[in-house]
């Protein structure tokens, strides 16, 4: 077998270039990522525990929020510990198997996030536009079924992308990825083999990002129309307040994603890695604060849990 052919088929690891080569900046980023990761895990775990421990929060909206908190912990855990361990060990390489595994969970959790946000928007739409039929439409069985479909579809879509990626060949013995994690788009750019099937699959699954976004927009247009038909200002404020937390998370999540991926081809650079921190780390970290600070019931439950844990035994 020729040397060129060996390089094309014998890739065993990738080199993650990360965000910066400056040692001082790397040290600052290490502590920043570590703090954000700890806050993300602690905050989302607290939200999850608050929801399952308080019967008053056993409603469809909080059921989806518990799923969202869980996937946010998984989302950041898939990325940050590997990044921190690489910094401590002084290595930026990641094995071929680890890279594909990281990509699989990255794509899967990203799809779960988008579909859960759409499910929560649907819940708010029914609650405000059809309040009398709410409990007959949004049943516990429907919520569990929706959550199961969300998780299974996301896993299957991610598995398809991972299998398609595994058939690609790379020219370099250690391909360099201009990112701090294994990004599917960048892996396709590094491949020597034909990536048309991968690109077609990416265009097809783009629907799973666009469709939930359209559903959320349509839901909030209908919600806004219904709210403005409420005669009292107090009633309008109460209706809007039930949606404010979810809407804040949607704007933060989709705003950062659109700002990163809606750009000309070839403009993806190390600078974009800085922007991806917003939706891979910062957004999951801020979600617990948004829901706990802007929601009275959640705030009371979280405060009660913290006060109970702080009392001496």
BAPA-487329 format. One record per residue: residue number from 1; x, y, z of N, C-alpha, C in turn. Coordinates in steps of 0.001 Angstrom, whole numbers, always signed. Example, Ala and Ser with C-alpha at 12.3 -4.5 7.8 and 13.67 -1.06 7.14 Angstrom:
% residues 2
NODE,nr,nu,nv,nw,cau,cav,caw,cu,cv,cw
NODE,1,+13190,-5690,+7800,+12300,-4500,+7800,+13200,-3300,+7800;
NODE,2,+12850,-2250,+7080,+13670,-1060,+7140,+12900,+30,+7870;
//
This chain:
% residues 313
NODE,nr,nu,nv,nw,cau,cav,caw,cu,cv,cw
NODE,1,+856,-1200,+0,+0,+0,+0,+885,+1241,+0;
NODE,2,+539,+2228,-825,+1339,+3437,-932,+1208,+4283,+303;
NODE,3,+2211,+5194,+462,+2190,+6085,+1634,+977,+7002,+1601;
NODE,4,+613,+7516,+398,-545,+8403,+287,-1820,+7698,+697;
NODE,5,-1917,+6424,+292,-3128,+5666,+645,-3180,+5416,+2147;
NODE,6,-2031,+5177,+2776,-1993,+4969,+4219,-2452,+6223,+4952;
NODE,7,-1999,+7394,+4457,-2399,+8639,+5097,-3898,+8881,+4935;
NODE,8,-4452,+8427,+3807,-5860,+8679,+3536,-6761,+7809,+4414;
NODE,9,-6330,+6603,+4708,-7211,+5676,+5411,-6805,+5421,+6859;
NODE,10,-5575,+5803,+7233,-5080,+5408,+8545,-5168,+6465,+9618;
NODE,11,-6161,+7340,+9554,-6307,+8382,+10569,-6711,+7754,+11901;
NODE,12,-5935,+8001,+12922,-6254,+7459,+14247,-6603,+8548,+15245;
NODE,13,-6283,+9807,+14913,-6585,+10910,+15818,-6653,+12220,+15061;
NODE,14,-7262,+13213,+15713,-7372,+14565,+15169,-6697,+15537,+16129;
NODE,15,-6304,+16684,+15589,-5702,+17730,+16402,-6690,+18881,+16520;
NODE,16,-7148,+19160,+17744,-8066,+20269,+18008,-7245,+21535,+18263;
NODE,17,-7344,+22492,+17350,-6549,+23712,+17476,-7051,+24625,+18584;
NODE,18,-8310,+24461,+18965,-8849,+25255,+20066,-9162,+26681,+19667;
NODE,19,-9142,+27571,+20651,-9535,+28960,+20433,-8324,+29872,+20274;
NODE,20,-7271,+29603,+21014,-6097,+30460,+20979,-4837,+29634,+21254;
NODE,21,-3701,+30156,+20764,-2405,+29525,+21022,-1632,+30243,+22116;
NODE,22,-2173,+31342,+22598,-1510,+32120,+23644,-1638,+31388,+24987;
NODE,23,-514,+30977,+25625,-587,+30242,+26899,-1331,+30997,+27997;
NODE,24,-1153,+32319,+28063,-1824,+33104,+29088,-3337,+33119,+28867;
NODE,25,-3737,+33283,+27598,-5166,+33251,+27279,-5742,+31854,+27510;
NODE,26,-4960,+30837,+27221,-5420,+29469,+27467,-5682,+29237,+28957;
NODE,27,-4816,+29800,+29800,-4998,+29648,+31238,-6274,+30338,+31702;
NODE,28,-6522,+31541,+31168,-7741,+32279,+31524,-8978,+31508,+31063;
NODE,29,-8909,+30992,+29827,-10041,+30243,+29286,-10289,+28955,+30070;
NODE,30,-9219,+28328,+30536,-9381,+27106,+31328,-10219,+27369,+32565;
NODE,31,-9869,+28400,+33315,-10618,+28713,+34532,-12020,+29223,+34218;
NODE,32,-12166,+29942,+33110,-13498,+30422,+32718,-14403,+29253,+32355;
NODE,33,-13884,+28306,+31558,-14663,+27127,+31185,-14990,+26276,+32409;
NODE,34,-14029,+26138,+33300,-14258,+25329,+34498,-15369,+25935,+35355;
NODE,35,-15317,+27246,+35573,-16348,+27912,+36385,-17712,+27819,+35723;
NODE,36,-17760,+28064,+34417,-19038,+28001,+33706,-19611,+26593,+33719;
NODE,37,-18739,+25600,+33585,-19215,+24211,+33603,-19799,+23845,+34960;
NODE,38,-19100,+24224,+36034,-19586,+23920,+37383,-20917,+24622,+37655;
NODE,39,-21030,+25878,+37227,-22290,+26616,+37410,-23404,+25966,+36594;
NODE,40,-23080,+25541,+35374,-24075,+24896,+34509,-24607,+23617,+35129;
NODE,41,-23700,+22763,+35600,-24109,+21493,+36199,-24898,+21727,+37482;
NODE,42,-24405,+22626,+38338,-25089,+22889,+39608,-26462,+23500,+39380;
NODE,43,-26547,+24498,+38494,-27813,+25183,+38251,-28859,+24290,+37629;
NODE,44,-28483,+23561,+36581,-29454,+22691,+35906,-29845,+21501,+36771;
NODE,45,-28900,+20980,+37562,-29243,+19890,+38484,-30225,+20368,+39540;
NODE,46,-30031,+21593,+40019,-30937,+22156,+41010,-32346,+22331,+40438;
NODE,47,-32420,+22811,+39199,-33721,+22953,+38542,-34389,+21595,+38380;
NODE,48,-33622,+20603,+37957,-34149,+19252,+37757,-34676,+18676,+39068;
NODE,49,-33904,+18814,+40146,-34318,+18301,+41456,-35536,+19042,+41985;
NODE,50,-35578,+20348,+41739,-36723,+21141,+42197,-38009,+20670,+41533;
NODE,51,-37935,+20359,+40260,-39130,+19950,+39525,-39616,+18573,+39973;
NODE,52,-38699,+17634,+40146,-39141,+16285,+40518,-39538,+16192,+41990;
NODE,53,-39086,+17134,+42829,-39382,+17053,+44262,-40626,+17827,+44674;
NODE,54,-41080,+18763,+43856,-42238,+19588,+44198,-43445,+19160,+43374;
NODE,55,-44479,+18602,+43988,-45678,+18187,+43237,-46351,+19341,+42500;
NODE,56,-46187,+20573,+43014,-46787,+21730,+42349,-46160,+21981,+40969;
NODE,57,-44970,+21459,+40753,-44281,+21660,+39485,-44429,+20470,+38543;
NODE,58,-45302,+19537,+38900,-45524,+18374,+38041,-46560,+18716,+36984;
NODE,59,-46190,+19643,+36105,-47042,+20084,+35008,-46299,+19874,+33702;
NODE,60,-47000,+19908,+32564,-46326,+19674,+31280,-45153,+20614,+31025;
NODE,61,-45330,+21912,+31314,-44256,+22871,+31043,-43000,+22526,+31836;
NODE,62,-43167,+22189,+33109,-42013,+21861,+33941,-41455,+20478,+33608;
NODE,63,-42281,+19599,+33087,-41793,+18304,+32622,-40794,+18501,+31480;
NODE,64,-41158,+19361,+30526,-40247,+19648,+29421,-39027,+20421,+29912;
NODE,65,-39213,+21290,+30894,-38085,+22034,+31452,-37100,+21099,+32142;
NODE,66,-37600,+20071,+32833,-36723,+19085,+33465,-35889,+18360,+32404;
NODE,67,-36523,+18019,+31281,-35790,+17407,+30172,-34739,+18362,+29618;
NODE,68,-35110,+19647,+29516,-34182,+20646,+28998,-32977,+20816,+29921;
NODE,69,-33218,+20825,+31216,-32121,+20942,+32182,-31195,+19729,+32101;
NODE,70,-31788,+18555,+31959,-30987,+17334,+31853,-30119,+17346,+30608;
NODE,71,-30702,+17735,+29463,-29936,+17718,+28220,-28869,+18810,+28226;
NODE,72,-29101,+19921,+28930,-28084,+20972,+29021,-26856,+20480,+29787;
NODE,73,-27090,+19703,+30845,-25967,+19109,+31580,-25203,+18141,+30681;
NODE,74,-25937,+17302,+29954,-25299,+16341,+29047,-24550,+17059,+27927;
NODE,75,-25145,+18127,+27416,-24578,+18885,+26301,-23196,+19430,+26659;
NODE,76,-23098,+20092,+27812,-21816,+20671,+28222,-20831,+19600,+28696;
NODE,77,-21350,+18530,+29318,-20470,+17449,+29781,-19824,+16731,+28606;
NODE,78,-20483,+16719,+27475,-19923,+16108,+26279,-18714,+16881,+25747;
NODE,79,-18633,+18190,+26067,-17598,+19040,+25495,-16533,+19491,+26489;
NODE,80,-16977,+20045,+27617,-16056,+20777,+28491,-15055,+19890,+29232;
NODE,81,-15455,+18784,+29887,-14456,+17966,+30590,-13313,+17517,+29684;
NODE,82,-13615,+17156,+28444,-12561,+16761,+27494,-11631,+17941,+27212;
NODE,83,-12195,+19126,+27074,-11391,+20320,+26850,-10489,+20619,+28044;
NODE,84,-11041,+20526,+29248,-10272,+20805,+30464,-9178,+19760,+30671;
NODE,85,-9515,+18492,+30419,-8526,+17417,+30589,-7373,+17581,+29607;
NODE,86,-7688,+18010,+28377,-6642,+18241,+27396,-5709,+19362,+27804;
NODE,87,-6277,+20382,+28445,-5447,+21501,+28912,-4514,+21044,+30035;
NODE,88,-5038,+20275,+30972,-4230,+19793,+32091,-3136,+18851,+31595;
NODE,89,-3484,+17961,+30662,-2522,+16988,+30147,-1561,+17594,+29140;
NODE,90,-1901,+18786,+28648,-1032,+19443,+27680,-1116,+18860,+26287;
NODE,91,-2242,+18243,+25954,-2412,+17658,+24624,-3720,+18145,+24005;
NODE,92,-3699,+18297,+22681,-4887,+18740,+21966,-5429,+17663,+21032;
NODE,93,-4811,+16516,+21041,-5259,+15454,+20147,-6457,+14727,+20745;
NODE,94,-7295,+14223,+19848,-8450,+13422,+20242,-8512,+12235,+19293;
NODE,95,-8747,+11053,+19822,-8757,+9853,+18982,-9926,+9884,+18006;
NODE,96,-9798,+9105,+16946,-10835,+9037,+15914,-12178,+8608,+16520;
NODE,97,-12137,+7567,+17362,-13369,+7067,+17983,-13972,+8096,+18920;
NODE,98,-13128,+8779,+19712,-13626,+9796,+20629,-14228,+10978,+19874;
NODE,99,-13612,+11306,+18743,-14109,+12425,+17940,-15503,+12133,+17400;
NODE,100,-15689,+10946,+16836,-17007,+10583,+16306,-18043,+10463,+17423;
NODE,101,-17622,+9951,+18574,-18537,+9843,+19713,-18971,+11221,+20189;
NODE,102,-18006,+12132,+20289,-18334,+13496,+20701,-19273,+14159,+19701;
NODE,103,-19030,+13943,+18416,-19890,+14509,+17376,-21300,+13936,+17458;
NODE,104,-21397,+12625,+17705,-22708,+11979,+17821,-23549,+12633,+18914;
NODE,105,-22972,+12769,+20112,-23732,+13348,+21217,-23980,+14841,+21015;
NODE,106,-23044,+15537,+20372,-23226,+16954,+20095,-24449,+17177,+19218;
NODE,107,-24531,+16432,+18118,-25663,+16574,+17192,-26960,+16142,+17870;
NODE,108,-26908,+15031,+18598,-28104,+14507,+19252,-28666,+15488,+20274;
NODE,109,-27812,+15995,+21162,-28285,+16910,+22204,-28748,+18240,+21614;
NODE,110,-28106,+18691,+20532,-28531,+19935,+19889,-29946,+19795,+19333;
NODE,111,-30232,+18638,+18706,-31582,+18403,+18182,-32600,+18279,+19316;
NODE,112,-32230,+17622,+20397,-33139,+17516,+21547,-33493,+18907,+22070;
NODE,113,-32495,+19776,+22161,-32722,+21145,+22625,-33770,+21861,+21775;
NODE,114,-33582,+21819,+20459,-34484,+22551,+19571,-35904,+21988,+19636;
NODE,115,-36033,+20669,+19660,-37356,+20049,+19679,-38062,+20253,+21015;
NODE,116,-37309,+20259,+22122,-37913,+20528,+23424,-38422,+21965,+23503;
NODE,117,-37668,+22903,+22963,-38115,+24305,+22952,-39392,+24445,+22140;
NODE,118,-39496,+23685,+21047,-40726,+23712,+20243,-41895,+23108,+21012;
NODE,119,-41652,+22016,+21729,-42703,+21386,+22532,-43186,+22327,+23632;
NODE,120,-42265,+23071,+24239,-42642,+24027,+25277,-43442,+25181,+24692;
NODE,121,-43116,+25599,+23471,-43883,+26648,+22807,-45302,+26167,+22507;
NODE,122,-45414,+24914,+22081,-46732,+24333,+21817,-47564,+24279,+23096;
NODE,123,-46917,+23942,+24205,-47605,+23905,+25497,-48139,+25276,+25870;
NODE,124,-47326,+26328,+25696,-47763,+27696,+26017,-48873,+28147,+25077;
NODE,125,-48803,+27734,+23814,-49829,+28100,+22843,-51195,+27540,+23252;
NODE,126,-51226,+26263,+23600,-52487,+25639,+24013,-52985,+26240,+25321;
NODE,127,-52065,+26506,+26263,-52455,+27040,+27568,-53097,+28414,+27460;
NODE,128,-52641,+29249,+26530,-53145,+30620,+26418,-54281,+30732,+25409;
NODE,129,-54170,+30024,+24299,-55186,+30134,+23248,-56379,+29206,+23454;
NODE,130,-56156,+28076,+24144,-57244,+27127,+24397,-57210,+26689,+25866;
NODE,131,-57387,+27639,+26787,-57233,+27311,+28222,-58231,+26281,+28733;
NODE,132,-59466,+26299,+28211,-60475,+25366,+28696,-60204,+23934,+28243;
NODE,133,-59540,+23784,+27106,-59248,+22449,+26597,-57821,+21995,+26935;
NODE,134,-57092,+22806,+27694,-55670,+22541,+27927,-55425,+21152,+28508;
NODE,135,-56142,+20811,+29580,-55870,+19545,+30272,-56343,+18320,+29477;
NODE,136,-57220,+18532,+28523,-57635,+17412,+27677,-56720,+17247,+26467;
NODE,137,-56033,+18332,+26086,-55114,+18270,+24943,-53706,+17886,+25398;
NODE,138,-53171,+18639,+26349,-51813,+18394,+26846,-51900,+17450,+28046;
NODE,139,-51970,+16171,+27768,-52073,+15158,+28813,-50683,+14645,+29197;
NODE,140,-50554,+14033,+30372,-49258,+13442,+30748,-48779,+12411,+29738;
NODE,141,-49709,+11644,+29180,-49325,+10640,+28188,-48740,+11298,+26936;
NODE,142,-49349,+12433,+26522,-48844,+13150,+25355,-47440,+13693,+25623;
NODE,143,-47226,+14229,+26814,-45920,+14796,+27163,-44831,+13725,+27149;
NODE,144,-45116,+12587,+27766,-44139,+11500,+27788,-43880,+10992,+26365;
NODE,145,-44937,+10883,+25580,-44785,+10437,+24194,-43958,+11400,+23370;
NODE,146,-44221,+12708,+23529,-43453,+13714,+22801,-41978,+13662,+23191;
NODE,147,-41722,+13558,+24499,-40337,+13501,+24975,-39619,+12273,+24416;
NODE,148,-40312,+11142,+24393,-39706,+9907,+23870,-39383,+10045,+22383;
NODE,149,-40314,+10636,+21629,-40089,+10841,+20191,-38919,+11792,+19966;
NODE,150,-38857,+12854,+20770,-37772,+13831,+20654,-36414,+13167,+20844;
NODE,151,-36283,+12391,+21923,-34999,+11748,+22215,-34642,+10692,+21172;
NODE,152,-35618,+9887,+20752,-35330,+8822,+19790,-35005,+9378,+18413;
NODE,153,-35784,+10356,+17953,-35519,+10949,+16640,-34152,+11630,+16612;
NODE,154,-33817,+12340,+17680,-32525,+13027,+17744,-31381,+12019,+17702;
NODE,155,-31521,+10908,+18426,-30477,+9878,+18432,-30333,+9234,+17060;
NODE,156,-31446,+8966,+16385,-31392,+8336,+15064,-30773,+9268,+14026;
NODE,157,-31154,+10552,+14065,-30580,+11524,+13142,-29073,+11631,+13363;
NODE,158,-28673,+11700,+14629,-27246,+11800,+14954,-26492,+10543,+14541;
NODE,159,-27106,+9379,+14723,-26478,+8118,+14321,-26256,+8089,+12814;
NODE,160,-27223,+8584,+12060,-27081,+8631,+10600,-25879,+9484,+10206;
NODE,161,-25753,+10673,+10828,-24627,+11554,+10510,-23300,+10909,+10906;
NODE,162,-23285,+10245,+12040,-22042,+9620,+12506,-21614,+8489,+11582;
NODE,163,-22558,+7666,+11142,-22231,+6577,+10222,-21747,+7115,+8878;
NODE,164,-22378,+8178,+8399,-21931,+8781,+7144,-20540,+9384,+7293;
NODE,165,-20276,+9972,+8463,-18963,+10566,+8701,-17884,+9489,+8796;
NODE,166,-18239,+8328,+9317,-17250,+7255,+9513,-16749,+6675,+8195;
NODE,167,-17477,+6907,+7109,-17059,+6373,+5810,-16135,+7337,+5057;
NODE,168,-15953,+8542,+5588,-15090,+9516,+4934,-13624,+9175,+5168;
NODE,169,-12783,+9599,+4240,-11348,+9401,+4334,-10658,+10750,+4396;
NODE,170,-9544,+10797,+5112,-8825,+12048,+5316,-7409,+11918,+4773;
NODE,171,-6921,+12993,+4143,-5607,+12962,+3495,-4474,+13055,+4499;
NODE,172,-4635,+13892,+5512,-3575,+14086,+6490,-3586,+12965,+7525;
NODE,173,-2398,+12635,+8045,-2318,+11594,+9069,-2924,+12058,+10385;
NODE,174,-2801,+13370,+10677,-3431,+13959,+11866,-4150,+15236,+11418;
NODE,175,-5372,+15131,+10936,-6102,+16317,+10468,-6286,+17338,+11594;
NODE,176,-6173,+18615,+11241,-6297,+19696,+12214,-7689,+20312,+12136;
NODE,177,-8391,+20318,+13272,-9735,+20881,+13363,-9646,+22248,+14030;
NODE,178,-10076,+23291,+13330,-10003,+24660,+13859,-11145,+24927,+14823;
NODE,179,-11162,+24165,+15895,-12253,+24289,+16870,-11794,+23637,+18170;
NODE,180,-12632,+23755,+19216,-12275,+23081,+20463,-13056,+21788,+20647;
NODE,181,-13843,+21399,+19648,-14523,+20106,+19650,-14670,+19629,+18213;
NODE,182,-15113,+18384,+18038,-15250,+17790,+16708,-16544,+18261,+16054;
NODE,183,-16421,+19241,+15188,-17563,+19812,+14492,-17765,+19084,+13167;
NODE,184,-18996,+18659,+12885,-19282,+17876,+11680,-18960,+18651,+10415;
NODE,185,-19263,+19947,+10398,-19012,+20773,+9225,-17519,+20836,+8916;
NODE,186,-16698,+21024,+9933,-15257,+21107,+9733,-14663,+19763,+9336;
NODE,187,-15204,+18674,+9874,-14732,+17341,+9494,-14986,+17080,+8008;
NODE,188,-16137,+17515,+7510,-16426,+17348,+6089,-15461,+18155,+5230;
NODE,189,-15063,+19332,+5706,-14118,+20161,+4954,-12736,+19518,+4896;
NODE,190,-12395,+18717,+5901,-11082,+18079,+5951,-11026,+16789,+5145;
NODE,191,-12176,+16262,+4751,-12217,+14955,+4082,-11713,+15039,+2651;
NODE,192,-11062,+13973,+2214,-10599,+13856,+827,-11635,+13149,-46;
NODE,193,-12445,+12314,+566,-13443,+11557,-198,-14671,+12419,-469;
NODE,194,-15560,+11879,-1277,-16768,+12593,-1691,-17705,+12795,-502;
NODE,195,-18089,+14046,-255,-18958,+14362,+890,-20363,+14770,+467;
NODE,196,-20728,+14507,-793,-22041,+14955,-1260,-23186,+14308,-492;
NODE,197,-23037,+13037,-148,-24096,+12369,+620,-24218,+13003,+2001;
NODE,198,-23081,+13310,+2614,-23096,+13965,+3919,-23764,+15340,+3843;
NODE,199,-23466,+16078,+2768,-24043,+17412,+2607,-25551,+17341,+2381;
NODE,200,-25977,+16344,+1611,-27416,+16159,+1396,-28118,+15801,+2701;
NODE,201,-27475,+14936,+3497,-28046,+14570,+4798,-28122,+15780,+5716;
NODE,202,-27112,+16647,+5659,-27118,+17855,+6482,-28245,+18786,+6071;
NODE,203,-28467,+18913,+4766,-29568,+19759,+4288,-30918,+19185,+4714;
NODE,204,-31016,+17850,+4677,-32273,+17223,+5083,-32568,+17422,+6545;
NODE,205,-31560,+17251,+7393,-31785,+17395,+8833,-31848,+18851,+9267;
NODE,206,-31470,+19766,+8362,-31639,+21187,+8656,-33114,+21494,+8927;
NODE,207,-33976,+20676,+8330,-35415,+20821,+8549,-35765,+20696,+10028;
NODE,208,-35028,+19834,+10751,-35307,+19636,+12171,-34880,+20832,+13015;
NODE,209,-34106,+21741,+12444,-33792,+22993,+13115,-34759,+24095,+12689;
NODE,210,-35087,+24113,+11388,-35945,+25165,+10858,-37397,+24959,+11283;
NODE,211,-37885,+23717,+11204,-39289,+23442,+11532,-39645,+23827,+12968;
NODE,212,-38861,+23441,+13987,-39176,+23887,+15348,-39161,+25403,+15483;
NODE,213,-38222,+26060,+14788,-38156,+27521,+14841,-39424,+28149,+14267;
NODE,214,-39894,+27605,+13148,-41134,+28104,+12539,-42316,+27855,+13471;
NODE,215,-42360,+26663,+14084,-43437,+26340,+15019,-43451,+27302,+16203;
NODE,216,-42267,+27637,+16705,-42177,+28569,+17830,-42663,+29954,+17424;
NODE,217,-42242,+30418,+16248,-42647,+31749,+15771,-44158,+31819,+15579;
NODE,218,-44724,+30794,+14924,-46175,+30762,+14696,-46925,+30718,+16027;
NODE,219,-46429,+29918,+16965,-47075,+29810,+18277,-47105,+31159,+18981;
NODE,220,-45999,+31887,+18943,-45956,+33163,+19647,-46723,+34269,+18929;
NODE,221,-46860,+34147,+17613,-47736,+35084,+16898,-49177,+34885,+17344;
NODE,222,-49598,+33627,+17426,-50957,+33321,+17886,-51138,+33698,+19355;
NODE,223,-50115,+33453,+20162,-50181,+33804,+21585,-50338,+35314,+21750;
NODE,224,-49548,+36082,+20987,-49618,+37543,+21068,-50995,+38049,+20674;
NODE,225,-51554,+37490,+19616,-52901,+37889,+19183,-53933,+37571,+20256;
NODE,226,-53797,+36407,+20896,-54753,+36018,+21941,-54604,+36889,+23182;
NODE,227,-53377,+37225,+23530,-53144,+38028,+24739,-53715,+39430,+24585;
NODE,228,-53551,+40025,+23402,-54064,+41378,+23197,-55590,+41443,+23169;
NODE,229,-56223,+40286,+23092,-57687,+40253,+23169,-58188,+40191,+24608;
NODE,230,-57256,+40000,+25565,-57632,+40006,+26979,-57918,+41446,+27407;
NODE,231,-59070,+41723,+27979,-59458,+43112,+28267,-58616,+43808,+29338;
NODE,232,-58243,+43103,+30386,-57531,+43744,+31499,-56020,+43719,+31292;
NODE,233,-55368,+44794,+31721,-53908,+44872,+31627,-53252,+43827,+32528;
NODE,234,-53862,+43563,+33688,-53334,+42571,+34612,-53369,+41182,+33989;
NODE,235,-54456,+40893,+33285,-54584,+39590,+32638,-53566,+39423,+31518;
NODE,236,-53341,+40507,+30752,-52342,+40435,+29679,-50940,+40222,+30250;
NODE,237,-50645,+40939,+31336,-49322,+40796,+31961,-49117,+39380,+32500;
NODE,238,-50145,+38812,+33108,-50051,+37458,+33648,-49832,+36440,+32537;
NODE,239,-50538,+36619,+31409,-50397,+35695,+30288,-48991,+35768,+29694;
NODE,240,-48495,+37000,+29513,-47160,+37162,+28958,-46085,+36636,+29905;
NODE,241,-46303,+36784,+31205,-45289,+36358,+32178,-45076,+34845,+32160;
NODE,242,-46113,+34093,+31769,-45962,+32638,+31696,-45089,+32211,+30521;
NODE,243,-44863,+33136,+29577,-44071,+32810,+28387,-42693,+33463,+28389;
NODE,244,-42483,+34428,+29273,-41267,+35240,+29196,-39993,+34420,+29355;
NODE,245,-39979,+33467,+30287,-38777,+32666,+30503,-38449,+31829,+29278;
NODE,246,-39462,+31160,+28754,-39250,+30315,+27579,-38808,+31143,+26386;
NODE,247,-39435,+32295,+26188,-39094,+33153,+25058,-37661,+33665,+25172;
NODE,248,-37224,+33974,+26387,-35845,+34436,+26605,-34842,+33358,+26212;
NODE,249,-35124,+32105,+26605,-34236,+30989,+26271,-34215,+30750,+24762;
NODE,250,-35374,+30843,+24121,-35462,+30640,+22665,-34623,+31681,+21929;
NODE,251,-34760,+32947,+22316,-34011,+34019,+21661,-32513,+33818,+21855;
NODE,252,-32116,+33441,+23058,-30700,+33226,+23355,-30147,+32051,+22563;
NODE,253,-30896,+30952,+22519,-30431,+29738,+21848,-30371,+29921,+20338;
NODE,254,-31500,+30310,+19717,-31542,+30433,+18269,-30736,+31630,+17778;
NODE,255,-30675,+32684,+18580,-29898,+33856,+18179,-28436,+33535,+18002;
NODE,256,-27866,+32775,+18939,-26443,+32426,+18837,-26188,+31438,+17706;
NODE,257,-27090,+30483,+17518,-26903,+29503,+16441,-26966,+30179,+15069;
NODE,258,-27969,+31048,+14880,-28100,+31741,+13596,-26910,+32657,+13350;
NODE,259,-26411,+33272,+14407,-25268,+34155,+14257,-24001,+33430,+13860;
NODE,260,-23932,+32131,+14130,-22735,+31340,+13828,-22832,+30664,+12465;
NODE,261,-23965,+30022,+12199,-24055,+29181,+11020,-24677,+29862,+9804;
NODE,262,-25376,+30977,+9979,-25897,+31702,+8829,-24827,+32702,+8402;
NODE,263,-23839,+32198,+7679,-22711,+33011,+7222,-22187,+32406,+5919;
NODE,264,-21432,+33172,+5127,-20937,+32651,+3843,-20051,+31426,+4034;
NODE,265,-20083,+30464,+3114,-19223,+29293,+3197,-17749,+29717,+3205;
NODE,266,-16959,+29022,+4000,-15540,+29318,+4061,-15175,+30360,+5088;
NODE,267,-16167,+31026,+5709,-15866,+32062,+6693,-15762,+31491,+8099;
NODE,268,-15908,+30178,+8208,-15808,+29524,+9512,-14343,+29537,+9954;
NODE,269,-14026,+30201,+11045,-12647,+30376,+11473,-12541,+30182,+12974;
NODE,270,-11325,+30370,+13482,-11114,+30229,+14914,-11932,+31267,+15676;
NODE,271,-12134,+32444,+15073,-12935,+33473,+15732,-14364,+33008,+15976;
NODE,272,-14864,+32166,+15069,-16216,+31653,+15238,-16293,+30743,+16460;
NODE,273,-15171,+30115,+16814,-15145,+29265,+17999,-15526,+30044,+19247;
NODE,274,-15132,+31313,+19273,-15488,+32155,+20413,-17000,+32323,+20487;
NODE,275,-17620,+32505,+19320,-19073,+32680,+19288,-19806,+31404,+19688;
NODE,276,-19241,+30236,+19349,-19912,+28981,+19679,-19956,+28740,+21188;
NODE,277,-19081,+29416,+21924,-19115,+29296,+23387,-20472,+29741,+23917;
NODE,278,-21092,+30683,+23216,-22383,+31211,+23662,-23439,+30119,+23741;
NODE,279,-23547,+29292,+22684,-24621,+28297,+22706,-24179,+26943,+23251;
NODE,280,-22864,+26689,+23324,-22418,+25416,+23883,-22197,+25477,+25388;
NODE,281,-21885,+26657,+25910,-21565,+26784,+27333,-22418,+27836,+28029;
NODE,282,-22450,+29049,+27464,-23111,+30166,+28150,-24626,+29975,+28219;
NODE,283,-25239,+29575,+27100,-26698,+29401,+27100,-27162,+28341,+28098;
NODE,284,-26560,+27131,+28114,-26956,+26155,+29144,-26721,+26654,+30566;
NODE,285,-25709,+27512,+30754,-25434,+28046,+32090,-26494,+29054,+32507;
NODE,286,-26988,+29859,+31546,-27947,+30916,+31875,-29378,+30410,+32017;
NODE,287,-29705,+29275,+31383,-31077,+28769,+31422,-31640,+28628,+32836;
NODE,288,-30902,+28035,+33792,-31458,+27927,+35155,-31755,+29281,+35786;
NODE,289,-30891,+30269,+35530,-31117,+31597,+36098,-32354,+32245,+35491;
NODE,290,-32527,+32070,+34185,-33694,+32655,+33508,-34978,+32080,+34070;
NODE,291,-35026,+30748,+34231,-36258,+30118,+34702,-36494,+30307,+36192;
NODE,292,-35418,+30375,+36973,-35609,+30511,+38423,-35882,+31955,+38835;
NODE,293,-35268,+32912,+38142,-35434,+34311,+38519,-36717,+34921,+37960;
NODE,294,-37211,+34394,+36848,-38393,+34964,+36197,-39655,+34154,+36460;
NODE,295,-39568,+33150,+37305,-40715,+32294,+37579,-40899,+32180,+39088;
NODE,296,-42029,+32634,+39580,-42272,+32686,+41018,-42276,+31302,+41655;
NODE,297,-42999,+30349,+41052,-43086,+28999,+41621,-41717,+28335,+41667;
NODE,298,-40956,+28472,+40570,-39629,+27869,+40532,-38709,+28521,+41551;
NODE,299,-38794,+29837,+41671,-37948,+30560,+42615,-38221,+30091,+44044;
NODE,300,-39491,+29926,+44378,-39851,+29496,+45738,-39345,+28078,+46014;
NODE,301,-39478,+27187,+45055,-39036,+25803,+45252,-37515,+25722,+45379;
NODE,302,-36793,+26443,+44514,-35334,+26450,+44580,-34852,+27030,+45900;
NODE,303,-35488,+28124,+46331,-35117,+28741,+47608,-35354,+27791,+48771;
NODE,304,-36463,+27052,+48717,-36776,+26098,+49779,-35751,+24971,+49824;
NODE,305,-35319,+24483,+48660,-34319,+23421,+48613,-32983,+23912,+49153;
NODE,306,-32587,+25118,+48759,-31315,+25667,+49228,-31328,+25921,+50732;
NODE,307,-32447,+26426,+51242,-32552,+26681,+52682,-32536,+25382,+53477;
NODE,308,-33169,+24347,+52913,-33198,+23051,+53599,-31815,+22427,+53636;
NODE,309,-31074,+22555,+52533,-29732,+21984,+52481,-28740,+22760,+53334;
NODE,310,-29019,+24059,+53550,-28068,+24875,+54319,-28260,+24748,+55816;
NODE,311,-29404,+24168,+56240,-29648,+24007,+57679,-28743,+22920,+58261;
NODE,312,-28194,+23143,+59442,-27352,+22122,+60061,-28175,+20909,+60444;
NODE,313,-27574,+19744,+60304,-28290,+18496,+60631,-28332,+18289,+62121;
//
